[in-house]
Amino acid sequence: MSIVDFRMVTVTIWPEVRPRGPSQAAGPGSSTPGVRGPSPHDLHIDLTGPPAGLKVSGDIDRTTRRLWEEALGGLVTKGDDMHIDLSGLLFVDVRGTWLLTEAARGLPMGKKVFLHHAPYCLRSVLALIGPDSSPIEVET
């Protein structure tokens, strides 16, 4: 008789598909060989307001996480509700989602984070975390 432990979690790590560092060919609009143009996966964060908020596009991963953390921290210090437009967000990793929940927990009592146009990858991780974990409202 064999016993199967269903508590095991399988993690699949996909190989990196974006080139790291300068590419061999010049990027769009570049006349310098070996220099690549901006990738659509780079993270771009713009301040918006009022109300205080961010407009985010690109990817939040290990290469862009520090910028994401700093932008969230800047809004937390204001102490107001945060509005984050994620219509241009292509991907956010679990750590990036965790940073968002930590920022929400750092807000004063009664203040919330409002996520506008949140992609499925973020909504699914937030659903796994549970609704009581932080003051985050996801626009539906």
VMD Tcl script that builds the backbone (N, CA, C; Angstrom):
set m [mol new atoms 420]
animate dup $m
set s [atomselect $m all]
$s set {name element resname resid chain x y z} {
  {N N MET 1 A 0.858 -1.174 0.000}
  {CA C MET 1 A 0.000 0.000 0.000}
  {C C MET 1 A 0.902 1.234 0.000}
  {N N SER 2 A 0.576 2.205 -0.853}
  {CA C SER 2 A 1.352 3.436 -0.894}
  {C C SER 2 A 0.499 4.593 -0.398}
  {N N ILE 3 A 1.164 5.558 0.175}
  {CA C ILE 3 A 0.491 6.744 0.695}
  {C C ILE 3 A 0.914 7.927 -0.162}
  {N N VAL 4 A -0.051 8.705 -0.616}
  {CA C VAL 4 A 0.223 9.872 -1.438}
  {C C VAL 4 A 0.004 11.115 -0.584}
  {N N ASP 5 A 1.000 11.963 -0.537}
  {CA C ASP 5 A 0.900 13.213 0.219}
  {C C ASP 5 A 0.424 14.303 -0.739}
  {N N PHE 6 A -0.816 14.750 -0.584}
  {CA C PHE 6 A -1.386 15.753 -1.465}
  {C C PHE 6 A -1.012 17.178 -1.064}
  {N N ARG 7 A -0.212 17.329 -0.034}
  {CA C ARG 7 A 0.222 18.664 0.378}
  {C C ARG 7 A 1.398 19.154 -0.446}
  {N N MET 8 A 1.930 18.350 -1.303}
  {CA C MET 8 A 3.073 18.728 -2.111}
  {C C MET 8 A 2.666 19.814 -3.107}
  {N N VAL 9 A 3.510 20.773 -3.302}
  {CA C VAL 9 A 3.271 21.848 -4.259}
  {C C VAL 9 A 4.293 21.721 -5.376}
  {N N THR 10 A 3.829 21.734 -6.585}
  {CA C THR 10 A 4.719 21.675 -7.733}
  {C C THR 10 A 4.932 23.079 -8.268}
  {N N VAL 11 A 6.160 23.468 -8.455}
  {CA C VAL 11 A 6.495 24.776 -8.996}
  {C C VAL 11 A 7.213 24.565 -10.309}
  {N N THR 12 A 6.724 25.215 -11.339}
  {CA C THR 12 A 7.365 25.155 -12.647}
  {C C THR 12 A 8.082 26.466 -12.883}
  {N N ILE 13 A 9.346 26.393 -13.210}
  {CA C ILE 13 A 10.121 27.595 -13.494}
  {C C ILE 13 A 10.356 27.629 -14.991}
  {N N TRP 14 A 9.800 28.651 -15.619}
  {CA C TRP 14 A 9.939 28.799 -17.061}
  {C C TRP 14 A 11.258 29.492 -17.365}
  {N N PRO 15 A 11.927 29.100 -18.427}
  {CA C PRO 15 A 13.174 29.778 -18.784}
  {C C PRO 15 A 12.898 31.220 -19.175}
  {N N GLU 16 A 13.841 32.061 -18.914}
  {CA C GLU 16 A 13.722 33.477 -19.236}
  {C C GLU 16 A 13.669 33.636 -20.744}
  {N N VAL 17 A 12.671 34.334 -21.240}
  {CA C VAL 17 A 12.523 34.502 -22.678}
  {C C VAL 17 A 13.061 35.841 -23.160}
  {N N ARG 18 A 13.270 36.766 -22.266}
  {CA C ARG 18 A 13.808 38.071 -22.646}
  {C C ARG 18 A 15.320 38.021 -22.615}
  {N N PRO 19 A 15.968 38.663 -23.547}
  {CA C PRO 19 A 17.429 38.721 -23.494}
  {C C PRO 19 A 17.882 39.591 -22.338}
  {N N ARG 20 A 18.950 39.215 -21.704}
  {CA C ARG 20 A 19.548 40.011 -20.634}
  {C C ARG 20 A 20.717 40.787 -21.215}
  {N N GLY 21 A 20.802 42.038 -20.854}
  {CA C GLY 21 A 21.905 42.860 -21.345}
  {C C GLY 21 A 21.671 43.273 -22.776}
  {N N PRO 22 A 22.692 43.897 -23.400}
  {CA C PRO 22 A 22.543 44.381 -24.763}
  {C C PRO 22 A 22.348 43.231 -25.747}
  {N N SER 23 A 21.484 43.454 -26.720}
  {CA C SER 23 A 21.274 42.445 -27.748}
  {C C SER 23 A 22.327 42.595 -28.835}
  {N N GLN 24 A 22.361 41.637 -29.719}
  {CA C GLN 24 A 23.333 41.682 -30.804}
  {C C GLN 24 A 22.940 42.701 -31.865}
  {N N ALA 25 A 21.660 42.935 -31.999}
  {CA C ALA 25 A 21.197 43.888 -32.998}
  {C C ALA 25 A 20.783 45.184 -32.324}
  {N N ALA 26 A 20.780 46.245 -33.098}
  {CA C ALA 26 A 20.368 47.541 -32.565}
  {C C ALA 26 A 18.863 47.535 -32.363}
  {N N GLY 27 A 18.410 48.210 -31.328}
  {CA C GLY 27 A 16.985 48.304 -31.049}
  {C C GLY 27 A 16.314 49.281 -31.976}
  {N N PRO 28 A 14.992 49.340 -31.962}
  {CA C PRO 28 A 14.270 50.254 -32.828}
  {C C PRO 28 A 14.654 51.696 -32.539}
  {N N GLY 29 A 14.941 52.426 -33.581}
  {CA C GLY 29 A 15.296 53.832 -33.420}
  {C C GLY 29 A 16.708 54.054 -32.918}
  {N N SER 30 A 17.495 53.030 -32.784}
  {CA C SER 30 A 18.852 53.171 -32.266}
  {C C SER 30 A 19.845 53.058 -33.412}
  {N N SER 31 A 20.832 53.934 -33.430}
  {CA C SER 31 A 21.851 53.853 -34.459}
  {C C SER 31 A 23.135 53.252 -33.915}
  {N N THR 32 A 23.138 52.874 -32.639}
  {CA C THR 32 A 24.319 52.309 -32.014}
  {C C THR 32 A 24.209 50.792 -31.992}
  {N N PRO 33 A 25.133 50.067 -32.666}
  {CA C PRO 33 A 25.073 48.609 -32.627}
  {C C PRO 33 A 25.256 48.095 -31.209}
  {N N GLY 34 A 24.533 47.012 -30.879}
  {CA C GLY 34 A 24.683 46.381 -29.575}
  {C C GLY 34 A 23.846 47.013 -28.486}
  {N N VAL 35 A 23.049 48.017 -28.802}
  {CA C VAL 35 A 22.200 48.662 -27.811}
  {C C VAL 35 A 20.757 48.365 -28.183}
  {N N ARG 36 A 20.018 47.804 -27.231}
  {CA C ARG 36 A 18.625 47.477 -27.538}
  {C C ARG 36 A 17.705 48.601 -27.076}
  {N N GLY 37 A 16.587 48.724 -27.746}
  {CA C GLY 37 A 15.576 49.704 -27.380}
  {C C GLY 37 A 14.791 49.221 -26.183}
  {N N PRO 38 A 13.862 50.053 -25.686}
  {CA C PRO 38 A 13.078 49.632 -24.528}
  {C C PRO 38 A 12.206 48.441 -24.868}
  {N N SER 39 A 12.124 47.524 -23.942}
  {CA C SER 39 A 11.306 46.329 -24.111}
  {C C SER 39 A 9.896 46.620 -23.619}
  {N N PRO 40 A 8.868 46.014 -24.224}
  {CA C PRO 40 A 7.518 46.203 -23.695}
  {C C PRO 40 A 7.367 45.575 -22.320}
  {N N HIS 41 A 8.347 44.752 -21.900}
  {CA C HIS 41 A 8.284 44.096 -20.600}
  {C C HIS 41 A 8.935 44.923 -19.495}
  {N N ASP 42 A 9.642 46.002 -19.838}
  {CA C ASP 42 A 10.212 46.867 -18.812}
  {C C ASP 42 A 9.073 47.453 -17.980}
  {N N LEU 43 A 9.367 47.832 -16.761}
  {CA C LEU 43 A 8.354 48.394 -15.878}
  {C C LEU 43 A 8.355 49.912 -15.999}
  {N N HIS 44 A 7.172 50.465 -16.212}
  {CA C HIS 44 A 6.995 51.918 -16.264}
  {C C HIS 44 A 5.931 52.290 -15.247}
  {N N ILE 45 A 6.263 53.230 -14.370}
  {CA C ILE 45 A 5.331 53.665 -13.333}
  {C C ILE 45 A 5.232 55.178 -13.400}
  {N N ASP 46 A 4.013 55.676 -13.541}
  {CA C ASP 46 A 3.764 57.114 -13.559}
  {C C ASP 46 A 2.871 57.472 -12.387}
  {N N LEU 47 A 3.180 58.595 -11.738}
  {CA C LEU 47 A 2.319 59.077 -10.656}
  {C C LEU 47 A 1.073 59.702 -11.265}
  {N N THR 48 A -0.055 59.470 -10.630}
  {CA C THR 48 A -1.312 60.060 -11.068}
  {C C THR 48 A -1.967 60.732 -9.880}
  {N N GLY 49 A -2.982 61.494 -10.135}
  {CA C GLY 49 A -3.719 62.073 -9.032}
  {C C GLY 49 A -4.280 63.425 -9.389}
  {N N PRO 50 A -5.063 63.991 -8.520}
  {CA C PRO 50 A -5.654 63.354 -7.358}
  {C C PRO 50 A -6.784 62.418 -7.760}
  {N N PRO 51 A -7.114 61.440 -7.002}
  {CA C PRO 51 A -6.455 60.980 -5.783}
  {C C PRO 51 A -5.099 60.363 -6.100}
  {N N ALA 52 A -4.284 60.257 -5.078}
  {CA C ALA 52 A -2.925 59.746 -5.231}
  {C C ALA 52 A -2.939 58.351 -5.826}
  {N N GLY 53 A -2.099 58.145 -6.836}
  {CA C GLY 53 A -2.077 56.832 -7.442}
  {C C GLY 53 A -0.918 56.617 -8.389}
  {N N LEU 54 A -0.964 55.455 -9.033}
  {CA C LEU 54 A 0.067 55.044 -9.976}
  {C C LEU 54 A -0.584 54.481 -11.227}
  {N N LYS 55 A 0.079 54.652 -12.355}
  {CA C LYS 55 A -0.287 53.971 -13.594}
  {C C LYS 55 A 0.900 53.086 -13.932}
  {N N VAL 56 A 0.660 51.772 -14.000}
  {CA C VAL 56 A 1.727 50.788 -14.126}
  {C C VAL 56 A 1.599 50.050 -15.452}
  {N N SER 57 A 2.741 49.864 -16.138}
  {CA C SER 57 A 2.759 49.044 -17.348}
  {C C SER 57 A 4.059 48.259 -17.401}
  {N N GLY 58 A 4.011 47.097 -18.063}
  {CA C GLY 58 A 5.186 46.238 -18.168}
  {C C GLY 58 A 5.104 45.066 -17.210}
  {N N ASP 59 A 6.271 44.614 -16.748}
  {CA C ASP 59 A 6.381 43.454 -15.869}
  {C C ASP 59 A 6.926 43.842 -14.502}
  {N N ILE 60 A 6.379 43.207 -13.463}
  {CA C ILE 60 A 6.952 43.309 -12.116}
  {C C ILE 60 A 7.532 41.942 -11.814}
  {N N ASP 61 A 8.849 41.887 -11.818}
  {CA C ASP 61 A 9.558 40.638 -11.545}
  {C C ASP 61 A 10.838 40.962 -10.794}
  {N N ARG 62 A 11.743 40.006 -10.707}
  {CA C ARG 62 A 12.957 40.216 -9.909}
  {C C ARG 62 A 13.810 41.365 -10.435}
  {N N THR 63 A 13.696 41.697 -11.719}
  {CA C THR 63 A 14.517 42.762 -12.280}
  {C C THR 63 A 13.912 44.144 -12.072}
  {N N THR 64 A 12.612 44.217 -11.787}
  {CA C THR 64 A 11.938 45.513 -11.660}
  {C C THR 64 A 11.303 45.724 -10.285}
  {N N ARG 65 A 11.453 44.762 -9.422}
  {CA C ARG 65 A 10.772 44.778 -8.130}
  {C C ARG 65 A 11.138 45.978 -7.262}
  {N N ARG 66 A 12.384 46.403 -7.292}
  {CA C ARG 66 A 12.809 47.530 -6.444}
  {C C ARG 66 A 12.059 48.814 -6.822}
  {N N LEU 67 A 11.896 49.070 -8.115}
  {CA C LEU 67 A 11.161 50.247 -8.575}
  {C C LEU 67 A 9.709 50.191 -8.089}
  {N N TRP 68 A 9.096 49.014 -8.175}
  {CA C TRP 68 A 7.728 48.798 -7.714}
  {C C TRP 68 A 7.623 49.074 -6.220}
  {N N GLU 69 A 8.554 48.549 -5.447}
  {CA C GLU 69 A 8.549 48.729 -3.995}
  {C C GLU 69 A 8.705 50.202 -3.624}
  {N N GLU 70 A 9.588 50.904 -4.297}
  {CA C GLU 70 A 9.804 52.329 -4.017}
  {C C GLU 70 A 8.576 53.160 -4.362}
  {N N ALA 71 A 7.924 52.837 -5.482}
  {CA C ALA 71 A 6.725 53.583 -5.876}
  {C C ALA 71 A 5.604 53.362 -4.857}
  {N N LEU 72 A 5.416 52.130 -4.425}
  {CA C LEU 72 A 4.393 51.845 -3.418}
  {C C LEU 72 A 4.711 52.546 -2.105}
  {N N GLY 73 A 5.978 52.502 -1.700}
  {CA C GLY 73 A 6.393 53.151 -0.461}
  {C C GLY 73 A 6.131 54.644 -0.479}
  {N N GLY 74 A 6.329 55.280 -1.637}
  {CA C GLY 74 A 6.056 56.708 -1.761}
  {C C GLY 74 A 4.595 57.031 -1.528}
  {N N LEU 75 A 3.704 56.162 -1.991}
  {CA C LEU 75 A 2.281 56.397 -1.771}
  {C C LEU 75 A 1.866 56.112 -0.337}
  {N N VAL 76 A 2.475 55.098 0.260}
  {CA C VAL 76 A 2.133 54.761 1.653}
  {C C VAL 76 A 2.469 55.930 2.573}
  {N N THR 77 A 3.578 56.596 2.333}
  {CA C THR 77 A 3.973 57.713 3.205}
  {C C THR 77 A 2.983 58.871 3.135}
  {N N LYS 78 A 2.228 58.984 2.039}
  {CA C LYS 78 A 1.207 60.036 1.945}
  {C C LYS 78 A 0.026 59.740 2.859}
  {N N GLY 79 A -0.223 58.457 3.143}
  {CA C GLY 79 A -1.265 58.076 4.093}
  {C C GLY 79 A -2.679 58.177 3.576}
  {N N ASP 80 A -2.872 58.297 2.266}
  {CA C ASP 80 A -4.210 58.380 1.684}
  {C C ASP 80 A -4.557 57.066 1.000}
  {N N ASP 81 A -5.827 56.965 0.553}
  {CA C ASP 81 A -6.191 55.838 -0.286}
  {C C ASP 81 A -5.280 55.842 -1.510}
  {N N MET 82 A -4.949 54.649 -1.983}
  {CA C MET 82 A -4.089 54.503 -3.161}
  {C C MET 82 A -4.925 53.955 -4.312}
  {N N HIS 83 A -4.795 54.567 -5.484}
  {CA C HIS 83 A -5.460 54.087 -6.695}
  {C C HIS 83 A -4.377 53.678 -7.678}
  {N N ILE 84 A -4.420 52.422 -8.128}
  {CA C ILE 84 A -3.386 51.900 -9.013}
  {C C ILE 84 A -4.034 51.387 -10.292}
  {N N ASP 85 A -3.699 52.025 -11.410}
  {CA C ASP 85 A -4.193 51.624 -12.723}
  {C C ASP 85 A -3.216 50.591 -13.284}
  {N N LEU 86 A -3.685 49.367 -13.434}
  {CA C LEU 86 A -2.838 48.264 -13.886}
  {C C LEU 86 A -3.197 47.812 -15.303}
  {N N SER 87 A -3.828 48.671 -16.084}
  {CA C SER 87 A -4.277 48.276 -17.422}
  {C C SER 87 A -3.111 47.895 -18.334}
  {N N GLY 88 A -1.917 48.403 -18.076}
  {CA C GLY 88 A -0.758 48.068 -18.903}
  {C C GLY 88 A 0.142 47.008 -18.297}
  {N N LEU 89 A -0.240 46.461 -17.147}
  {CA C LEU 89 A 0.591 45.457 -16.485}
  {C C LEU 89 A 0.472 44.122 -17.210}
  {N N LEU 90 A 1.609 43.572 -17.629}
  {CA C LEU 90 A 1.628 42.304 -18.344}
  {C C LEU 90 A 1.831 41.124 -17.416}
  {N N PHE 91 A 2.610 41.328 -16.342}
  {CA C PHE 91 A 2.945 40.226 -15.437}
  {C C PHE 91 A 3.364 40.797 -14.099}
  {N N VAL 92 A 2.981 40.112 -13.020}
  {CA C VAL 92 A 3.489 40.419 -11.688}
  {C C VAL 92 A 3.766 39.094 -11.002}
  {N N ASP 93 A 4.960 38.969 -10.426}
  {CA C ASP 93 A 5.284 37.722 -9.739}
  {C C ASP 93 A 4.705 37.739 -8.327}
  {N N VAL 94 A 4.833 36.626 -7.638}
  {CA C VAL 94 A 4.244 36.499 -6.307}
  {C C VAL 94 A 4.867 37.499 -5.338}
  {N N ARG 95 A 6.154 37.705 -5.432}
  {CA C ARG 95 A 6.820 38.672 -4.542}
  {C C ARG 95 A 6.303 40.087 -4.800}
  {N N GLY 96 A 6.060 40.435 -6.050}
  {CA C GLY 96 A 5.496 41.743 -6.373}
  {C C GLY 96 A 4.104 41.908 -5.783}
  {N N THR 97 A 3.325 40.830 -5.791}
  {CA C THR 97 A 1.997 40.847 -5.188}
  {C C THR 97 A 2.113 40.984 -3.674}
  {N N TRP 98 A 3.071 40.284 -3.090}
  {CA C TRP 98 A 3.298 40.384 -1.643}
  {C C TRP 98 A 3.661 41.818 -1.256}
  {N N LEU 99 A 4.502 42.477 -2.067}
  {CA C LEU 99 A 4.866 43.871 -1.783}
  {C C LEU 99 A 3.641 44.775 -1.807}
  {N N LEU 100 A 2.719 44.498 -2.708}
  {CA C LEU 100 A 1.481 45.273 -2.772}
  {C C LEU 100 A 0.663 45.084 -1.494}
  {N N THR 101 A 0.535 43.848 -1.029}
  {CA C THR 101 A -0.234 43.603 0.189}
  {C C THR 101 A 0.444 44.222 1.411}
  {N N GLU 102 A 1.768 44.207 1.441}
  {CA C GLU 102 A 2.487 44.847 2.548}
  {C C GLU 102 A 2.280 46.353 2.536}
  {N N ALA 103 A 2.271 46.956 1.363}
  {CA C ALA 103 A 2.019 48.393 1.261}
  {C C ALA 103 A 0.607 48.709 1.763}
  {N N ALA 104 A -0.359 47.872 1.390}
  {CA C ALA 104 A -1.734 48.085 1.839}
  {C C ALA 104 A -1.834 47.991 3.357}
  {N N ARG 105 A -1.110 47.056 3.944}
  {CA C ARG 105 A -1.122 46.922 5.406}
  {C C ARG 105 A -0.449 48.109 6.087}
  {N N GLY 106 A 0.423 48.806 5.370}
  {CA C GLY 106 A 1.117 49.958 5.933}
  {C C GLY 106 A 0.307 51.244 5.916}
  {N N LEU 107 A -0.859 51.210 5.280}
  {CA C LEU 107 A -1.708 52.401 5.243}
  {C C LEU 107 A -2.383 52.625 6.590}
  {N N PRO 108 A -2.741 53.873 6.898}
  {CA C PRO 108 A -3.478 54.137 8.137}
  {C C PRO 108 A -4.817 53.397 8.152}
  {N N MET 109 A -5.332 53.139 9.340}
  {CA C MET 109 A -6.603 52.435 9.506}
  {C C MET 109 A -7.690 53.125 8.683}
  {N N GLY 110 A -8.450 52.323 7.951}
  {CA C GLY 110 A -9.552 52.852 7.160}
  {C C GLY 110 A -9.187 53.220 5.730}
  {N N LYS 111 A -7.911 53.269 5.415}
  {CA C LYS 111 A -7.460 53.600 4.059}
  {C C LYS 111 A -7.297 52.315 3.261}
  {N N LYS 112 A -7.480 52.395 1.941}
  {CA C LYS 112 A -7.447 51.202 1.102}
  {C C LYS 112 A -6.633 51.427 -0.160}
  {N N VAL 113 A -6.292 50.310 -0.789}
  {CA C VAL 113 A -5.684 50.301 -2.106}
  {C C VAL 113 A -6.768 49.872 -3.085}
  {N N PHE 114 A -6.989 50.681 -4.113}
  {CA C PHE 114 A -7.972 50.367 -5.141}
  {C C PHE 114 A -7.223 49.992 -6.416}
  {N N LEU 115 A -7.416 48.760 -6.872}
  {CA C LEU 115 A -6.756 48.272 -8.078}
  {C C LEU 115 A -7.723 48.379 -9.248}
  {N N HIS 116 A -7.325 49.117 -10.273}
  {CA C HIS 116 A -8.135 49.307 -11.465}
  {C C HIS 116 A -7.517 48.510 -12.609}
  {N N HIS 117 A -8.335 47.714 -13.297}
  {CA C HIS 117 A -7.900 46.919 -14.455}
  {C C HIS 117 A -6.800 45.920 -14.078}
  {N N ALA 118 A -6.950 45.269 -12.952}
  {CA C ALA 118 A -5.954 44.295 -12.493}
  {C C ALA 118 A -5.943 43.076 -13.412}
  {N N PRO 119 A -4.758 42.630 -13.864}
  {CA C PRO 119 A -4.697 41.448 -14.719}
  {C C PRO 119 A -5.002 40.178 -13.925}
  {N N TYR 120 A -5.338 39.134 -14.664}
  {CA C TYR 120 A -5.707 37.860 -14.058}
  {C C TYR 120 A -4.605 37.325 -13.138}
  {N N CYS 121 A -3.335 37.450 -13.553}
  {CA C CYS 121 A -2.245 36.895 -12.737}
  {C C CYS 121 A -2.230 37.507 -11.340}
  {N N LEU 122 A -2.564 38.768 -11.215}
  {CA C LEU 122 A -2.600 39.423 -9.912}
  {C C LEU 122 A -3.872 39.053 -9.152}
  {N N ARG 123 A -5.003 39.071 -9.820}
  {CA C ARG 123 A -6.269 38.727 -9.159}
  {C C ARG 123 A -6.249 37.310 -8.613}
  {N N SER 124 A -5.651 36.381 -9.357}
  {CA C SER 124 A -5.635 34.988 -8.897}
  {C C SER 124 A -4.774 34.819 -7.655}
  {N N VAL 125 A -3.632 35.485 -7.583}
  {CA C VAL 125 A -2.785 35.382 -6.391}
  {C C VAL 125 A -3.467 36.057 -5.202}
  {N N LEU 126 A -4.099 37.198 -5.424}
  {CA C LEU 126 A -4.822 37.863 -4.336}
  {C C LEU 126 A -5.968 36.992 -3.828}
  {N N ALA 127 A -6.623 36.264 -4.724}
  {CA C ALA 127 A -7.702 35.365 -4.305}
  {C C ALA 127 A -7.161 34.232 -3.430}
  {N N LEU 128 A -5.960 33.748 -3.747}
  {CA C LEU 128 A -5.348 32.700 -2.933}
  {C C LEU 128 A -4.970 33.211 -1.550}
  {N N ILE 129 A -4.516 34.448 -1.490}
  {CA C ILE 129 A -4.126 35.043 -0.208}
  {C C ILE 129 A -5.348 35.202 0.686}
  {N N GLY 130 A -6.475 35.591 0.096}
  {CA C GLY 130 A -7.715 35.746 0.849}
  {C C GLY 130 A -8.078 37.197 1.052}
  {N N PRO 131 A -9.358 37.472 1.190}
  {CA C PRO 131 A -9.839 38.849 1.290}
  {C C PRO 131 A -9.509 39.544 2.609}
  {N N ASP 132 A -9.226 38.796 3.654}
  {CA C ASP 132 A -8.978 39.415 4.958}
  {C C ASP 132 A -7.518 39.779 5.184}
  {N N SER 133 A -6.658 39.499 4.192}
  {CA C SER 133 A -5.230 39.684 4.417}
  {C C SER 133 A -4.790 41.145 4.327}
  {N N SER 134 A -5.508 41.983 3.602}
  {CA C SER 134 A -5.117 43.384 3.491}
  {C C SER 134 A -6.273 44.209 2.934}
  {N N PRO 135 A -6.205 45.521 3.123}
  {CA C PRO 135 A -7.291 46.394 2.642}
  {C C PRO 135 A -7.133 46.708 1.142}
  {N N ILE 136 A -7.346 45.702 0.302}
  {CA C ILE 136 A -7.238 45.895 -1.141}
  {C C ILE 136 A -8.593 45.667 -1.775}
  {N N GLU 137 A -9.020 46.620 -2.591}
  {CA C GLU 137 A -10.269 46.514 -3.347}
  {C C GLU 137 A -9.906 46.332 -4.805}
  {N N VAL 138 A -10.385 45.251 -5.425}
  {CA C VAL 138 A -10.109 44.994 -6.837}
  {C C VAL 138 A -11.328 45.380 -7.640}
  {N N GLU 139 A -11.137 46.314 -8.585}
  {CA C GLU 139 A -12.223 46.738 -9.453}
  {C C GLU 139 A -12.653 45.568 -10.330}
  {N N THR 140 A -13.949 45.320 -10.403}
  {CA C THR 140 A -14.448 44.233 -11.245}
  {C C THR 140 A -15.309 44.762 -12.355}
}
mol reanalyze $m
mol bondsrecalc $m
mol representation Tube
mol addrep $m
